């Protein structure tokens, strides 16, 4: 197994990717950005887990946290525009908040 496979935040990031892909996001730009950022969050978690130095890990986990925030914000923007259901937006915000908090603790 690879280093990121041992991280609970990796599993939650995969869940975030799945959720963002399932949520109806009417605006194509918001949809593309949300999906891209959620995937980038997961990729950066994998990269950070493979880094050797604490400083390198912290830097990459901080990037992952930023991507997580961007994914959540894109879904929130869609909700404000009426392009996503409020319940879906809330689910993304809750999961994104969990991922972000875990990344903060890892950094």
C-alpha positions in Angstrom: 0.0 0.0 0.0 1.1 3.6 -0.6 1.5 6.2 2.2 -1.8 8.0 1.4 -3.8 4.8 1.7 -3.2 4.9 5.4 -4.7 8.3 5.9 -8.3 8.8 6.8 -8.3 12.2 5.1 -7.5 10.4 1.8 -10.8 8.4 2.2 -12.7 11.5 3.0 -11.2 13.3 0.0 -12.3 10.5 -2.3 -15.8 10.9 -0.8 -15.6 14.6 -1.5 -14.7 13.9 -5.1 -17.6 11.5 -5.5 -20.0 13.9 -3.8 -19.0 16.9 -6.0 -19.4 14.7 -9.1 -22.9 13.7 -7.9 -24.2 17.1 -7.0 -26.2 19.0 -9.7 -24.2 22.1 -10.6 -26.0 24.0 -13.3 -23.2 26.4 -14.3 -20.6 24.7 -16.4 -17.7 26.8 -15.1 -18.7 26.2 -11.4 -19.1 22.5 -12.2 -15.7 22.2 -13.9 -13.9 24.2 -11.2 -15.6 22.2 -8.3 -14.6 18.9 -9.9 -11.1 19.9 -10.7 -10.4 21.4 -7.3 -11.8 18.3 -5.5 -9.6 16.0 -7.5 -6.6 18.3 -7.0 -7.3 18.2 -3.2 -7.1 14.4 -3.3 -4.0 14.4 -5.5 -2.2 16.7 -3.2 -3.0 14.6 -0.2 -1.4 11.6 -1.9 1.6 13.7 -2.8 2.0 15.1 0.7 1.8 11.7 2.2 4.7 10.6 0.0 6.9 13.5 1.0 9.8 12.8 3.4 10.3 16.1 5.2 7.8 17.6 7.6 8.1 21.0 5.8 7.4 19.4 2.4 4.4 17.6 3.8 3.0 20.7 5.4 3.4 22.8 2.2 1.6 20.2 0.1 -1.2 19.6 2.6 -1.7 23.4 2.7 -2.2 23.3 -1.1 -4.7 20.4 -0.7 -6.6 22.5 1.9 -6.8 25.4 -0.5 -8.1 23.1 -3.2 -10.7 21.7 -0.8 -11.9 25.2 0.0 -12.1 26.0 -3.7 -14.2 23.0 -4.4 -16.6 23.8 -1.6 -16.8 27.5 -2.7 -17.6 26.5 -6.2 -20.5 24.4 -5.0 -21.6 27.2 -2.7 -21.5 29.7 -5.6 -23.7 27.3 -7.6 -26.2 27.2 -4.7 -26.3 31.0 -4.4 -27.1 31.2 -8.2 -29.9 28.6 -7.8 -27.9 25.9 -9.7 -27.6 23.5 -6.7 -30.0 22.3 -4.1 -29.4 23.7 -0.6 -29.2 20.2 0.9 -26.5 19.2 -1.5 -24.5 22.4 -0.8 -24.7 21.7 2.9 -23.5 18.1 2.5 -20.5 19.4 0.5 -19.7 22.1 3.1 -19.9 19.6 5.9 -17.6 17.1 4.2 -15.2 19.8 3.0 -15.0 21.2 6.5 -14.0 17.8 7.8 -11.3 17.4 5.2 -10.0 20.9 5.7 -9.8 20.4 9.5 -7.9 17.2 9.1 -5.5 18.7 6.6 -4.9 21.6 9.0 -3.9 19.1 11.7 -1.6 17.3 9.3 0.2 20.5 8.3 
